[in-house]
């Protein structure tokens, strides 16, 4: 059967190397349950980063995506691989990678960073091509490739790259567990810079936007005026209005691309607003100053006339993409309200909820990471055939993980609720913000 998703996730966010467990001959048949509750009897044989090999009662071995198993069986596989000794290596060969050396840091051991500084080597610029006549100039930093319609001064290109690379470093440093890696088939993340808004809109940029990340072709697009570039002679330089805020927001979307299909829109926009509101200067994010950044953002929004409120918390946290778009496309004001409410919710779950360490939110993001791994594993399976136009086919007995816009983003919302009603969380949000000197209305 054929299937055309709203957004196909092909990116691999990280590789977790797992060593093989004990010899299969030492194992016995046990029940294995998948995420849909179906049970089979099989013996554990071995595991890799994203799959497990099981031996059936008839002696035949089958490889399954690890993410397709229930949480309990995934934990069992990890316990088996973690317990296994590393296999010996031949002299001169690279040492074997054990389960623990590349495993994800447990939620309880993750911490929020203080200062996040981009490595200097990340912003070393390689000039690949400069052809202003053809309106094509190509530059590269460590993790990004930039196509510009005009030649940029070296200092300007370095500053632009600094913002991109810094944002990637920040997202990777947060305890959300996002491991940033370009989409499949891309050596680097891609960005396109346009001389005018007219050029930007002609390339698909929304008319009411200052920049946009398009998940369809995996490209970030932004016009020069949005970031404050002016023409000096034959090259562009920064003017007094240079601003990286628009960049930070959209770059966050870009480096979290593998997650977007599986996140509610409020998390997608709230996390981007979160990174944008952190104090930033010349390649350094003051991540430890998140409370000051949030309060400054709230004050700025108040000056613009926005109310500090989330009217109907349940509706906001469960809003699907169609309804969100319908509201956001009404006016810029409505869009601003949605973004503001989203960052209020994200900040609460990251810093004010429960143990104030963001544990529930981190667990939620880890569950979403499991979805991205399941999708990556599915597309790497040889039974999946890639067709033209982004379509693909697969056997009817090997369906893809759920990535429907109506259901996929809300599969793990219960991890945030943690047994609480929306009205209870609304009350907790009000009290939590009050504890840091912010009066907020949530119902």
C-alpha positions, 0 to 999 in steps of 0.5 A: 500500500502507498502512503503520503505523510504530511511530513516524512521523517528521515533524519537520524538523531543519534546512534546508540551502539549496543553490544550483543548480549549473551549467547542465544543458546543460553536464553529461553523462550519468553513472551514479547509484547509489541506496542499494540499489545500483540504477544509472541514467544521467542528467545532473545539473540542480540540487539543493535542500536535500533533493533532486536533479533529474536529466535522463534520456537521453530528456530527461525530468527527475525529482526524487529525494530526495538521501538516497536516493542512495549516499554517493558521489553525495550527495557529488558533488551537494554538490560541484556545488552548492558550486562554483556561483556564487550567482545574482544578486538583484534590487535590494532582494531578499534575498541568495541563500543559498549552499551553504556558508552553511547547510551542516552544519559538517564533522565534523572542524571540530566542537568540544565546547562549554564553558559553554552558557547559555540566552539570556535572551529564550528564557525570557521567559514569555507567559501565554496563559491562567490558569483554575485552575477549569477546571484549564487554565493555558497558558504559553509560552516561546520554544520551548515551550508549557506546559499546567499543571493549576494556576496557577504563580508567575511565578518557578516558570514561568520556572525550569521554562522555563529548564530546558526551553530550556537543555536544547534549547540544550545539545543544539543546541550539542553536536557531535552535529549535532542541529538542534532544531525542533518536530515538523511542525505544531507551532509550539512543543514541547509539555509538560503539567504535572499536579498529582498523580501520579494525574492524570499516570498517568491521562494516560498517564504510566507508573506507575514514571516521574517524567516521560515524553516520548511520541513518539506525540503529541509531548508531554512529561508530568510531575507536580508532585511529580517536580520539587518543586512545592508549593502556597502559597496558590492558586499553586504554588512551588518547594520544597527538593526542586525538581529539573530532572534528570528534565526534562533527561533527557526534554527531550533525548528531546523535542528529538531526536524526529526521531532516535528511530526511527533510533537504538538504544535505548542511544543514545537513553537514553545521550544523555539520561543524558549531558545529565542528568549534566552540571553544571547550574545556573540555565540554565547547563550546564558542558559542559566539566566532562563528565568530572567529571560522569561521575565524579560520576554513577559514584560515585552509582551505586556508592553505590546498589549498581550495578556499573561494568560492561557485561556482553556489550557486543555484546548491549547495543549491538545490543539491539532495542526488544522485548528492552530493554523486556522487561528494563526492565519487569522491575524498576526496578533492571534499568532502571537497569542498562540506563541506566547501561551506556548512558551509559557507552557513550555517554561512551566514544564521545564522549570516550574513543574513538579521537581522543578527539574523538568523531569516530566517534560524530559520524559515526554521528549524521550518518548518522542525520541523513541518515535523518531527512532521507530520512523528511522528504523522503518525507512531503513528497512529493505521492505520499504520502497521509496517512490517519487514525490516523497511517497513510499510503499510497504507490505501490509504486514509491516505498517509504519509507526503512527505519524498521523497529524491527528494522533501522533503528536499526542501519544505521550501527552499523559507523561506531562499530565502524570495523572493530573487533570488539566484544571489541576495543572492550570492551578499549579501553573498559576501558583508556580509562576506566582512563586517567581513573581509573575501573575498569570491567569490559567484556566 
